Amino acid sequence: MSTRSTRREVRNPVLALPAAQRLQEAPQDTRDLLRNLLLDLKKDAAERASECWRKHKAPMAVYWKAVSVYAGHIARVLKTPN
């Protein structure tokens, strides 16, 4: 088993997108508002994924899990400017 990369772009693929830098340059209040929205989306999507998995609806569970993960990745981009 290989160890996970320590490069930020590998752990969070959103950082490799050109728009990620532009998001980090947005005003703090805008970043905070968008980050809160994305964290709400992440939580809601994770709950939907769990519910779908419980009901044996694996394709929808995978979809909602992906939504949750990407919302979290984007929220982390907005956390602090680099």
C-alpha positions, -999 to +999 in steps of 0.1 A: +000+000+000+014+034-009+012+064+013-011+093+004+005+123-013+011+154+008+006+177-021-025+199-015-037+195-051-038+157-047-057+158-015-081+185-027-084+185-066-104+217-065-071+236-057-058+226-092-087+245-109-080+280-122-111+294-105-098+282-070-073+311-069-100+336-079-122+323-051-094+328-026-091+364-038-128+372-031-137+395-002-138+377+032-175+382+038-183+367+004-161+337+011-177+332+045-212+333+030-204+309+002-184+286+026-214+284+050-237+275+021-213+248+010-209+234+045-247+232+047-248+214+013-221+190+025-240+181+056-274+177+037-258+156+009-240+133+035-274+127+052-290+120+019-262+096+010-267+077+043-304+075+038-301+062+002-275+036+014-299+025+041-327+021+015-303+001-007-302+028-034-265+026-040-263+047-072-280+077-055-259+071-024-228+074-045-241+106-062-249+123-029-216+112-014-198+128-043-218+160-038-208+160-002-171+155-008-169+182-035-188+207-014-163+200+014-134+205-010-147+238-022-155+250+013-119+243+023-106+264-005-127+293+009-115+288+045-085+310+045-067+330+018-033+317+007 
